Amino acid sequence: MIPGPHHGDSEEDLALLGRAEVLEKLLEALRTVRKGAVRSVVLSGPRGSGKTAVLDHFLEHCRAVARGVRVLSATGDEWEAQFPLAGYSQLMVTPPLRSAKDHDRAAAPASDLAGALSPAQVANYASTLNAHLDGLQSHGSVVVAVDDIQHLDAESLHVLVFVMRRLRSKRILFVVTLDPTQAQFVPAGVLAFLTGHQVSRLPLEPLSPEQVQELALRQFGIDMSATAAHGVVQHTGGLPQTVVELLAELPPETWQTWFSSLPPSSRVRARVRSLLHAASPELVAVAEAASVLRSSAGIAEVAYVSGVASVMDALDEGHRAGLLGLSVEQSRSVVTFFEAGTTESVYEQIVPSRRMDLHRRAAKTVQLEGDRLGHRVSATPGADEELAAELEEYARQQAVVGAWGDVSTALFSASRLSADPRTIHDRLLRAVDALVGSGNMAQAQMWAAAVDAMAPSPLRSSVLGYLSTASGQNHSAQTQLEMAWRTSNPERDPVAAAQVAQRLVLHGVASWDGRLITRWAEQAMTLTKPGTPAHIESEAIYGLGLYAQGRLSEAEGSYRRAFEHASENAQKQRVQMGAGWLALRLDDAETALVNFEAAAPTEFRGGSLRISLWAEAWLARTHLVLGNWDAAAATVAHASVRLETSRMPLIRPLLYWTAAELWSMRGDWDRARYYVSQAAVQPGTYRAMQVPASLARARFHEARADYESALAVLQPLTELDPWTENRVSFWPWQDTYVNALVMTDQLDLADTFLTAFEQVRRERAVPSDLARMAWARGRLVAAQGDPDTAREHFEAALGHLRGLNRPYLRARVSFAFGQSMRRAGKRRLASSVLRVARDLYDSLGAVTYVDRCDRELKATGLDVGNLPDPSDAVLAAVTRPQVQLTAQEQAVAELVAAGATNKEAARSLFLAEKTVQYHLTRIYGKLGIRSRSELAARFRAAD
């Protein structure tokens, strides 16, 4: 851990973390005003979002950096809001007034301060303020800043808005901060103006988990885990003030472990105590009931638990006090607290006896069985075997439908209520097992040491093996699961044995071992009845095991049967996810999309986060295949939050492979590198992790035309993920491998590999596989000097894709086709095909290959004037008037001038390195230069 903040981090940098863009927009507004315009800007965000910090830094800039800018400022205050013109008086004394006459005009008569102003009085004070501003702006620009405008007195608000509505052609910038949760304190007419089209709104977004990590490291020296950062954002709503308070108050070790919840900060505690002290007994009772009920705090439930007859009156009081309110949605209405941490602050101040009484009352009114049991548990401080038995039965029922999160919660509670040590351990083990099943790896890993310390048993080994599988620990998982099976007794306890077999099925999937999958799936299904958890989960994966052995028809039949058995609950999620895998691999991406979209949500069916994340990772891949790249990026962004929170390394490479490839193709190299690093795995992990991790790196290198690096990454896959008569690879990397071999002039090795791959027996042809083999063969044959045969292969590849919506793969084939034909001198054919590739890449936003297509098209020497890249004009500026470079010489010159080596230029243009050197020699001679640096200087001068 790094002790203390990083050197060089200023307080300004830290205060503006995540807010720099907002500050820049304010500065842009100021620049516009200084050119002669009036602008009004509202910084909006809840308490603690950093509005005041941004405003203070902006005003400091105005005072210290921007010359000729005068600042008038005021701050709203809840107490001062009762005094008419309190805000107006702040504005009129900052800066000092120009004359005694101005002071006399600005002063408010005592009679005016006695009550609300008449319209005539408002107009009079507005006229005075307007004259004051007019005088100031005649000597420079003026910034009028009001912090917490919702707490400015109504009279000052009316005067201010009266002026803002009428100013024209002045150099005045109005900047106000507004808490939208407190907007009820702003008069309706004023609020309408502040939210209207005349005013620019700059919302302050919550801090992201990455920004929280950066803040923790830079200000407190805390190397916070991604899981902890996501937990902080969830707890605080990403509000900077609350985040900083927690980081300052809690021990540093808090952020290195899993936590179910975080305590409120001392400021929130103090504020809640103050509000409750001033509140009526009815509001206190309603607040306590809401803190106990939490998400179940409907009006009826709060009324019953609190015993308050008129809940709405208490809610009105709480709303005015800024404590709580009523969130009205389409499906229900819920009592909610306004500020993060308030729920916990209210709950912890309830004395234990009353707290248990409130939970007992809550158990009688909440609708869901799990919630009822939870309140009964909270009302029971000691052992209670009867309640523990009810929790056991509830856990059994939820296990049948695959709601493993509910199962784990119930079993942990049952364990606490147990008196017998053996029963306690048994329930704890099954609770941890259910945690893994639900995908909550962060909490499950916290129990790993406790589980490991328990006495050896088949269940203990099974739980440790399951945890190791989900954590990506291949060898540990195999050792523990094999031990669990050896020590189990299928005849005496078939259900427990079937569960071990099902864990071995998952181990087989992660290993992508078809025989292992089908062997243990058949074992688990033999030991259990259809509809039971182990049976359904094994059946949901059985088809993948069949496919992995090349048994396509059997695999499809397996999923037809699985769908017949699956009920409309969380168990169906598993079948949909497995069927989606198979459909995607067999070129039915549209069906895969439907299944993955159905398997991804968990909120309404209580499903497994683990299964949901698998589905989302494959959903992102499906979007990429279908050309829905914006949807793929959005899916990755959504899934990554849940993935980092859950701490599930098994799925990370799959999700981030898609992200790395997408952003490499779109030319965002920093983001692409980040995702490549996130996809990386250690040696010895599962095949289902190593292959996509390698593909993430290979696609990154390929997009940068670094084929040597791509080849180094792909070479190990020939042994790690072979395709044989008895084993089918799931991941399509073989064509990329052949292409890398061709581009590095290893044609014999490419021919040997591709020939063996083509000759593997397949039960049924998959069009995309045929297309990949054909374009790889076309690339190889072209490099061997037979462009006519290569053309036949490329055209065959495109023919295999006919009728399939595969724009990305079609673009890859077309680009290789065009590049190969251009190298063979077939310029018109090359130009035609490359334009198709360019259009496809452009539709995907794949700027990396749009640029490559443009270079290739330019190298053909045809239709150059129609290209969007105006580099011909640049080249003309660096050459002598009488010099004419050929199309290929132009392409080489541009790459070398940009810093490419001969090898890199050769890879980009699909030329031999000697050919690049030949072109470069001719370019030097034509331009009258002698070095690469002189060529680069010519291009820089032209720019």
VEXFI-742743 format. One record per residue (C-alpha): residue in one letter; x, y, z negated. Coordinates in steps of 0.2 Angstrom, whole numbers. Layout:
// residues N
REC a X Y Z
...
***
This chain:
// residues 943
REC m 0 0 0
REC i 6 17 4
REC p 7 28 -12
REC g -1 45 -9
REC p -6 54 7
REC h 5 55 22
REC h 17 69 23
REC g 12 82 36
REC d -6 80 33
REC s -14 97 29
REC e -29 99 19
REC e -37 107 35
REC d -33 91 45
REC l -42 80 32
REC a -57 91 29
REC l -60 91 48
REC l -58 73 50
REC g -72 68 62
REC r -77 86 64
REC a -64 93 76
REC e -76 92 91
REC v -89 102 82
REC l -76 115 77
REC e -70 116 95
REC k -88 119 101
REC l -89 134 88
REC l -73 141 95
REC e -80 139 113
REC a -96 149 108
REC l -84 162 100
REC r -75 164 117
REC t -91 166 126
REC v -97 179 114
REC r -81 189 116
REC k -84 190 135
REC g -100 199 131
REC a -115 188 125
REC v -125 184 110
REC r -125 166 104
REC s -134 157 90
REC v -128 141 83
REC v -135 129 70
REC l -124 117 61
REC s -135 103 55
REC g -132 89 43
REC p -138 83 26
REC r -129 87 9
REC g -111 82 10
REC s -109 80 29
REC g -96 94 29
REC k -106 109 36
REC t -98 121 24
REC a -80 114 27
REC v -82 117 46
REC l -90 134 43
REC d -76 139 31
REC h -62 134 43
REC f -71 143 58
REC l -72 159 48
REC e -54 157 42
REC h -49 156 61
REC c -60 171 64
REC r -52 181 50
REC a -34 175 53
REC v -32 171 71
REC a -45 179 82
REC r -41 198 83
REC g -55 211 84
REC v -68 199 76
REC r -78 205 61
REC v -86 193 49
REC l -103 195 40
REC s -107 181 28
REC a -120 175 16
REC t -123 159 6
REC g -141 153 2
REC d -143 148 -16
REC e -159 139 -24
REC w -159 151 -39
REC e -156 167 -29
REC a -169 162 -17
REC q -182 169 -29
REC f -175 187 -27
REC p -181 196 -11
REC l -167 202 1
REC a -153 193 -10
REC g -146 186 7
REC y -148 202 16
REC s -138 212 2
REC q -124 199 5
REC l -123 203 23
REC m -124 222 21
REC v -109 222 9
REC t -97 211 19
REC p -87 219 26
REC p -88 237 18
REC l -101 248 26
REC r -94 263 36
REC s -102 277 27
REC a -112 283 12
REC k -127 285 25
REC d -126 267 30
REC h -126 262 12
REC d -142 272 8
REC r -150 264 23
REC a -145 247 18
REC a -151 248 0
REC a -167 241 -4
REC p -180 251 -14
REC a -185 244 -31
REC s -203 243 -24
REC d -197 232 -10
REC l -189 220 -22
REC a -205 218 -32
REC g -213 206 -20
REC a -215 200 -2
REC l -211 213 12
REC s -224 219 23
REC p -221 217 42
REC a -216 236 43
REC q -203 234 29
REC v -196 218 38
REC a -194 229 54
REC n -186 243 44
REC y -173 232 37
REC a -170 223 53
REC s -167 240 61
REC t -154 244 48
REC l -146 227 50
REC n -146 229 69
REC a -138 246 68
REC h -125 240 57
REC l -121 226 69
REC d -121 237 84
REC g -108 248 76
REC l -97 234 71
REC q -98 226 88
REC s -94 242 97
REC h -76 239 90
REC g -75 220 93
REC s -85 204 91
REC v -95 200 76
REC v -98 183 68
REC v -114 183 56
REC a -112 167 46
REC v -126 160 34
REC d -122 144 24
REC d -136 134 18
REC i -149 144 26
REC q -163 133 19
REC h -160 142 2
REC l -159 160 8
REC d -174 170 2
REC a -189 171 14
REC e -187 190 16
REC s -169 189 21
REC l -173 175 33
REC h -187 185 42
REC v -176 200 43
REC l -162 190 51
REC v -172 181 63
REC f -181 197 68
REC v -164 203 73
REC m -158 187 81
REC r -173 187 93
REC r -170 204 100
REC l -152 206 102
REC r -146 206 120
REC s -129 209 129
REC k -120 211 112
REC r -104 202 107
REC i -112 194 91
REC l -111 176 86
REC f -124 169 73
REC v -119 153 64
REC v -130 145 51
REC t -129 129 42
REC l -145 119 39
REC d -149 104 29
REC p -163 96 39
REC t -169 86 24
REC q -172 103 15
REC a -181 111 30
REC q -197 112 21
REC f -190 127 11
REC v -188 137 28
REC p -203 147 33
REC a -212 139 48
REC g -209 153 60
REC v -190 154 56
REC l -188 135 57
REC a -197 136 75
REC f -184 148 80
REC l -169 139 73
REC t -174 123 82
REC g -180 132 98
REC h -171 133 115
REC q -163 150 111
REC v -152 142 98
REC s -138 129 100
REC r -138 114 88
REC l -122 105 83
REC p -127 90 72
REC l -113 83 61
REC e -113 65 64
REC p -108 52 50
REC l -90 47 48
REC s -87 30 57
REC p -78 16 48
REC e -62 19 58
REC q -63 37 52
REC v -66 32 34
REC q -50 20 35
REC e -40 35 42
REC l -46 46 28
REC a -43 33 15
REC l -25 31 21
REC r -20 49 24
REC q -28 57 8
REC f -27 42 -4
REC g -14 30 2
REC i -27 16 3
REC d -25 3 17
REC m -43 0 18
REC s -50 -16 26
REC a -62 -14 41
REC t -75 -24 31
REC a -73 -12 16
REC a -74 3 28
REC h -90 -3 35
REC g -97 -6 17
REC v -93 12 13
REC v -101 19 28
REC q -117 9 24
REC h -117 14 6
REC t -114 33 9
REC g -122 35 26
REC g -105 41 32
REC l -106 57 22
REC p -88 64 20
REC q -92 72 3
REC t -98 55 -5
REC v -84 45 4
REC v -71 56 -4
REC e -79 55 -21
REC l -79 36 -21
REC l -61 35 -15
REC a -56 47 -28
REC e -65 38 -42
REC l -64 20 -39
REC p -48 9 -42
REC p -38 6 -26
REC e -40 -13 -27
REC t -59 -10 -25
REC w -56 -9 -6
REC q -47 -25 -4
REC t -61 -36 -9
REC w -78 -40 -5
REC f -92 -30 -14
REC s -111 -32 -13
REC s -114 -14 -18
REC l -104 2 -23
REC p -108 13 -39
REC p -114 31 -37
REC s -101 44 -38
REC s -100 55 -54
REC r -108 70 -45
REC v -123 60 -39
REC r -125 53 -57
REC a -124 70 -64
REC r -136 77 -51
REC v -149 63 -54
REC r -148 65 -73
REC s -151 83 -71
REC l -166 80 -59
REC l -174 67 -70
REC h -172 78 -86
REC a -182 92 -78
REC a -194 80 -70
REC s -212 75 -76
REC p -214 58 -85
REC e -224 53 -69
REC l -210 57 -57
REC v -197 48 -69
REC a -209 33 -69
REC v -211 33 -50
REC a -192 35 -47
REC e -188 20 -58
REC a -201 9 -50
REC a -194 14 -33
REC s -176 10 -38
REC v -182 -7 -44
REC l -192 -11 -29
REC r -180 -4 -16
REC s -185 -9 2
REC s -202 -15 -5
REC a -206 2 -12
REC g -223 5 -4
REC i -236 16 -11
REC a -246 2 -19
REC e -231 -7 -26
REC v -224 9 -33
REC a -241 13 -41
REC y -243 -4 -49
REC v -225 -5 -56
REC s -224 13 -62
REC g -242 13 -69
REC v -244 31 -62
REC a -261 34 -56
REC s -257 48 -44
REC v -241 43 -35
REC m -243 56 -22
REC d -242 70 -34
REC a -226 63 -41
REC l -220 61 -24
REC d -223 79 -20
REC e -214 84 -35
REC g -199 73 -31
REC h -199 80 -13
REC r -198 98 -19
REC a -184 93 -31
REC g -174 85 -17
REC l -175 68 -26
REC l -186 57 -16
REC g -200 57 -3
REC l -211 46 8
REC s -204 38 24
REC v -219 35 35
REC e -216 23 49
REC q -227 14 61
REC s -227 -3 52
REC r -226 4 34
REC s -223 18 22
REC v -209 17 10
REC v -203 28 -5
REC t -185 33 -2
REC f -172 43 -11
REC f -164 57 -1
REC e -146 55 -6
REC a -134 40 -5
REC g -131 33 -22
REC t -147 40 -30
REC t -155 22 -30
REC e -141 15 -41
REC s -140 31 -52
REC v -159 30 -56
REC y -158 11 -59
REC e -143 11 -70
REC q -150 24 -82
REC i -166 13 -86
REC v -164 4 -102
REC p -162 -15 -101
REC s -179 -19 -109
REC r -188 -8 -98
REC r -179 -13 -83
REC m -184 -31 -86
REC d -202 -26 -88
REC l -202 -17 -72
REC h -195 -32 -63
REC r -208 -43 -70
REC r -221 -31 -64
REC a -213 -30 -47
REC a -214 -49 -46
REC k -233 -48 -47
REC t -235 -36 -33
REC v -222 -39 -19
REC q -227 -49 -4
REC l -212 -60 1
REC e -209 -76 -9
REC g -190 -72 -9
REC d -193 -55 -16
REC r -204 -61 -30
REC l -191 -74 -35
REC g -178 -61 -35
REC h -187 -50 -47
REC r -191 -64 -58
REC v -172 -68 -59
REC s -168 -50 -63
REC a -181 -51 -77
REC t -173 -67 -84
REC p -156 -64 -94
REC g -153 -82 -99
REC a -155 -100 -93
REC d -172 -105 -86
REC e -172 -122 -78
REC e -190 -121 -72
REC l -186 -105 -62
REC a -170 -113 -56
REC a -180 -127 -49
REC e -192 -115 -40
REC l -177 -107 -32
REC e -170 -124 -27
REC e -187 -128 -18
REC y -187 -111 -10
REC a -169 -113 -4
REC r -174 -130 4
REC q -189 -122 13
REC q -178 -108 20
REC a -164 -121 25
REC v -177 -130 36
REC v -180 -114 46
REC g -161 -109 46
REC a -163 -93 35
REC w -146 -96 27
REC g -144 -79 19
REC d -160 -82 9
REC v -153 -100 5
REC s -137 -93 -2
REC t -146 -80 -13
REC a -158 -92 -20
REC l -144 -105 -24
REC f -133 -92 -32
REC s -147 -87 -43
REC a -152 -105 -47
REC s -134 -108 -52
REC r -134 -93 -65
REC l -150 -100 -72
REC s -143 -117 -75
REC a -136 -124 -91
REC d -128 -141 -85
REC p -110 -138 -78
REC r -112 -151 -65
REC t -128 -143 -58
REC i -120 -126 -59
REC h -105 -132 -48
REC d -117 -141 -36
REC r -128 -126 -33
REC l -113 -114 -31
REC l -105 -126 -18
REC r -121 -126 -8
REC a -123 -107 -10
REC v -106 -104 -3
REC d -109 -116 11
REC a -125 -107 15
REC l -115 -90 15
REC v -104 -97 29
REC g -120 -103 38
REC s -127 -86 37
REC g -111 -78 44
REC n -107 -68 28
REC m -88 -73 28
REC a -83 -58 18
REC q -92 -64 3
REC a -89 -83 6
REC q -70 -80 6
REC m -71 -72 -11
REC w -77 -89 -17
REC a -64 -99 -9
REC a -52 -100 -24
REC a -67 -105 -36
REC v -72 -119 -24
REC d -54 -125 -22
REC a -53 -126 -41
REC m -68 -137 -43
REC a -66 -156 -44
REC p -64 -166 -28
REC s -80 -171 -20
REC p -87 -174 -2
REC l -97 -158 -4
REC r -82 -148 -10
REC s -72 -154 5
REC s -86 -150 17
REC v -88 -132 11
REC l -69 -129 12
REC g -69 -137 29
REC y -84 -126 35
REC l -76 -111 28
REC s -60 -115 37
REC t -69 -118 54
REC a -78 -101 53
REC s -61 -93 48
REC g -52 -100 63
REC q -41 -111 53
REC n -40 -126 64
REC h -29 -138 55
REC s -36 -134 38
REC a -53 -137 44
REC q -49 -154 52
REC t -40 -160 36
REC q -55 -155 24
REC l -69 -161 35
REC e -60 -178 38
REC m -58 -180 20
REC a -77 -175 17
REC w -82 -189 29
REC r -71 -202 22
REC t -77 -199 4
REC s -96 -197 9
REC n -108 -212 9
REC p -120 -211 24
REC e -131 -225 17
REC r -133 -218 0
REC d -135 -200 5
REC p -138 -198 24
REC v -142 -180 23
REC a -126 -175 15
REC a -116 -186 27
REC a -126 -178 42
REC q -121 -161 35
REC v -102 -166 36
REC a -105 -173 53
REC q -113 -157 59
REC r -98 -147 52
REC l -87 -158 63
REC v -98 -154 78
REC l -94 -135 75
REC h -75 -140 73
REC g -77 -149 90
REC v -85 -133 99
REC a -71 -122 92
REC s -58 -134 99
REC w -68 -136 115
REC d -67 -155 113
REC g -82 -163 122
REC r -79 -180 115
REC l -78 -174 98
REC i -94 -163 100
REC t -105 -177 106
REC r -98 -191 94
REC w -102 -181 79
REC a -118 -173 85
REC e -124 -191 89
REC q -119 -196 71
REC a -128 -181 63
REC m -144 -184 73
REC t -144 -203 69
REC l -143 -199 51
REC t -157 -186 51
REC k -175 -183 57
REC p -179 -171 71
REC g -183 -154 64
REC t -170 -155 49
REC p -156 -142 49
REC a -142 -154 53
REC h -151 -162 67
REC i -157 -146 75
REC e -140 -138 74
REC s -131 -153 81
REC e -144 -155 95
REC a -141 -136 99
REC i -123 -139 103
REC y -124 -157 110
REC g -127 -151 127
REC l -111 -141 127
REC g -101 -157 122
REC l -109 -166 137
REC y -104 -151 149
REC a -86 -151 142
REC q -85 -169 148
REC g -92 -164 165
REC r -109 -172 162
REC l -119 -157 169
REC s -136 -166 172
REC e -136 -174 155
REC a -131 -157 147
REC e -146 -148 156
REC g -158 -162 150
REC s -151 -161 132
REC y -157 -143 131
REC r -174 -146 139
REC r -177 -158 124
REC a -169 -147 111
REC f -181 -133 116
REC e -196 -145 114
REC h -190 -149 96
REC a -186 -131 91
REC s -199 -122 81
REC e -202 -103 83
REC n -190 -98 69
REC a -172 -95 66
REC q -167 -113 71
REC k -173 -109 89
REC q -159 -96 88
REC r -146 -110 89
REC v -154 -118 104
REC q -155 -102 113
REC m -137 -98 110
REC g -131 -115 116
REC a -142 -115 131
REC g -136 -98 136
REC w -118 -104 135
REC l -122 -118 148
REC a -133 -107 159
REC l -119 -94 160
REC r -106 -107 165
REC l -118 -114 178
REC d -121 -98 187
REC d -138 -95 180
REC a -133 -79 172
REC e -150 -72 172
REC t -157 -86 161
REC a -142 -84 150
REC l -146 -66 148
REC v -163 -70 142
REC n -157 -83 129
REC f -143 -72 122
REC e -155 -57 120
REC a -167 -68 111
REC a -153 -76 100
REC a -145 -60 95
REC p -158 -52 83
REC t -158 -59 65
REC e -169 -46 56
REC f -186 -54 59
REC r -182 -72 59
REC g -169 -73 45
REC g -157 -81 56
REC s -138 -83 55
REC l -126 -68 58
REC r -114 -81 64
REC i -125 -87 78
REC s -131 -69 81
REC l -113 -64 84
REC w -109 -78 95
REC a -124 -73 105
REC e -119 -55 106
REC a -101 -59 111
REC w -108 -70 126
REC l -121 -57 130
REC a -108 -44 132
REC r -99 -56 144
REC t -115 -59 153
REC h -118 -40 156
REC l -100 -39 163
REC v -103 -53 175
REC l -119 -46 181
REC g -112 -29 183
REC n -121 -20 168
REC w -105 -13 162
REC d -113 1 151
REC a -124 -12 143
REC a -108 -23 140
REC a -99 -8 132
REC a -115 -5 121
REC t -116 -23 116
REC v -98 -23 111
REC a -100 -7 100
REC h -115 -14 91
REC a -108 -31 88
REC s -91 -25 83
REC v -98 -16 68
REC r -107 -32 62
REC l -92 -43 66
REC e -79 -32 56
REC t -92 -32 42
REC s -94 -51 42
REC r -75 -55 43
REC m -77 -69 56
REC p -61 -71 65
REC l -68 -86 75
REC i -78 -74 86
REC r -66 -59 88
REC p -56 -65 103
REC l -72 -69 113
REC l -80 -52 110
REC y -64 -41 112
REC w -59 -51 128
REC t -74 -43 137
REC a -70 -26 129
REC a -52 -27 134
REC e -56 -31 152
REC l -69 -18 154
REC w -59 -4 148
REC s -44 -10 157
REC m -54 -9 173
REC r -61 8 168
REC g -43 15 165
REC d -45 19 147
REC w -29 11 142
REC d -28 17 124
REC r -45 9 121
REC a -40 -7 131
REC r -24 -9 121
REC y -34 -8 105
REC y -46 -22 110
REC v -31 -32 116
REC s -24 -31 99
REC q -40 -35 91
REC a -42 -50 101
REC a -25 -57 97
REC v -23 -73 87
REC q -10 -83 78
REC p -3 -99 84
REC g -12 -114 78
REC t -29 -107 79
REC y -44 -114 89
REC r -44 -116 108
REC a -60 -106 108
REC m -50 -91 100
REC q -33 -94 110
REC v -40 -94 127
REC p -50 -78 127
REC a -36 -69 117
REC s -25 -74 131
REC l -37 -68 145
REC a -39 -51 136
REC r -20 -49 138
REC a -19 -56 155
REC r -33 -45 162
REC f -25 -30 154
REC h -8 -34 163
REC e -17 -38 179
REC a -26 -21 179
REC r -9 -13 177
REC a -2 -23 192
REC d 10 -31 179
REC y 9 -49 186
REC e 25 -55 177
REC s 17 -52 160
REC a 0 -58 166
REC l 9 -74 171
REC a 18 -76 155
REC v 1 -75 146
REC l -8 -87 157
REC q 6 -101 159
REC p 2 -109 142
REC l -16 -111 147
REC t -12 -125 159
REC e -8 -136 145
REC l -20 -128 132
REC d -35 -128 143
REC p -33 -141 157
REC w -47 -145 169
REC t -47 -164 172
REC e -59 -178 178
REC n -64 -180 160
REC r -63 -162 154
REC v -71 -146 160
REC s -63 -130 155
REC f -76 -117 150
REC w -66 -101 154
REC p -63 -95 172
REC w -44 -91 172
REC q -37 -103 185
REC d -39 -91 200
REC t -31 -77 190
REC y -17 -88 187
REC v -15 -93 205
REC n -15 -74 210
REC a -2 -70 197
REC l 9 -84 204
REC v 7 -78 222
REC m 10 -60 217
REC t 27 -65 209
REC d 32 -75 224
REC q 30 -92 216
REC l 20 -99 231
REC d 25 -118 229
REC l 20 -118 211
REC a 4 -109 215
REC d 0 -122 229
REC t 4 -137 217
REC f -8 -130 204
REC l -22 -125 216
REC t -21 -141 225
REC a -23 -152 209
REC f -37 -140 203
REC e -46 -142 220
REC q -45 -161 219
REC v -53 -163 202
REC r -69 -173 203
REC r -85 -162 199
REC e -102 -169 197
REC r -110 -154 205
REC a -103 -139 214
REC v -104 -122 204
REC p -104 -108 217
REC s -94 -96 207
REC d -81 -110 204
REC l -80 -113 223
REC a -78 -94 226
REC r -64 -93 214
REC m -55 -108 222
REC a -58 -101 239
REC w -51 -84 236
REC a -36 -91 227
REC r -33 -102 242
REC g -35 -87 253
REC r -23 -77 243
REC l -10 -91 244
REC v -12 -94 262
REC a -10 -76 267
REC a 6 -75 257
REC q 12 -90 266
REC g 10 -81 283
REC d -7 -88 290
REC p -19 -73 289
REC d -32 -82 301
REC t -34 -97 289
REC a -34 -85 274
REC r -48 -75 282
REC e -58 -91 283
REC h -55 -95 264
REC f -60 -77 259
REC e -76 -77 270
REC a -80 -94 262
REC a -78 -87 245
REC l -90 -72 249
REC g -102 -85 256
REC h -102 -95 240
REC l -107 -79 231
REC r -121 -75 243
REC g -138 -75 234
REC l -129 -72 217
REC n -129 -55 208
REC r -110 -55 204
REC p -104 -38 209
REC y -88 -39 199
REC l -82 -56 206
REC r -87 -50 223
REC a -77 -35 221
REC r -62 -45 216
REC v -63 -56 231
REC s -66 -42 243
REC f -51 -32 236
REC a -39 -48 238
REC f -46 -51 255
REC g -44 -33 261
REC q -26 -32 253
REC s -21 -48 261
REC m -27 -43 278
REC r -19 -26 277
REC r -3 -34 273
REC a -5 -45 289
REC g -8 -30 300
REC k -26 -33 302
REC r -30 -14 298
REC r -48 -13 304
REC l -54 -29 295
REC a -44 -23 280
REC s -52 -6 280
REC s -70 -13 282
REC v -68 -26 267
REC l -58 -14 256
REC r -72 -1 258
REC v -85 -14 252
REC a -73 -18 237
REC r -71 1 233
REC d -90 4 233
REC l -93 -11 221
REC y -79 -6 209
REC d -86 12 210
REC s -103 6 205
REC l -96 -2 190
REC g -85 13 185
REC a -69 2 188
REC v -58 17 191
REC t -42 7 190
REC y -47 -3 206
REC v -56 12 214
REC d -39 20 214
REC r -31 4 221
REC c -43 3 235
REC d -40 21 240
REC r -21 17 241
REC e -24 2 251
REC l -36 11 262
REC k -23 24 265
REC a -10 11 269
REC t -21 5 283
REC g -20 22 291
REC l -38 22 296
REC d -52 34 291
REC v -40 43 279
REC g -50 59 280
REC n -65 51 273
REC l -57 46 257
REC p -61 56 241
REC d -43 57 235
REC p -35 73 243
REC s -17 67 241
REC d -14 68 260
REC a -14 87 257
REC v -1 85 243
REC l 10 74 254
REC a 9 86 268
REC a 15 100 256
REC v 31 90 251
REC t 36 84 269
REC r 43 94 282
REC p 31 101 296
REC q 38 89 309
REC v 39 74 298
REC q 26 60 300
REC l 26 46 287
REC t 17 30 291
REC a 2 25 281
REC q 12 12 271
REC e 26 25 269
REC q 13 37 262
REC a 7 24 249
REC v 25 19 244
REC a 30 37 242
REC e 15 41 231
REC l 18 26 219
REC v 37 29 218
REC a 35 48 215
REC a 23 44 201
REC g 36 33 193
REC a 33 16 199
REC t 48 4 201
REC n 51 -5 218
REC k 44 -21 210
REC e 29 -12 203
REC a 25 -3 220
REC a 27 -20 228
REC r 14 -28 216
REC s 2 -14 219
REC l 3 -14 238
REC f 5 -33 239
REC l 21 -31 248
REC a 38 -39 246
REC e 50 -29 236
REC k 63 -29 250
REC t 49 -21 261
REC v 46 -7 248
REC q 65 -4 248
REC y 65 -3 267
REC h 50 10 267
REC l 59 20 253
REC t 75 21 264
REC r 65 28 279
REC i 55 40 268
REC y 72 47 261
REC g 78 49 278
REC k 63 58 285
REC l 61 70 270
REC g 80 73 269
REC i 82 68 251
REC r 93 55 242
REC s 84 49 226
REC r 68 45 218
REC s 70 60 206
REC e 70 71 222
REC l 55 63 228
REC a 46 65 212
REC a 52 84 211
REC r 44 87 228
REC f 27 80 222
REC r 28 90 206
REC a 32 106 216
REC a 17 102 227
REC d 5 101 212
***
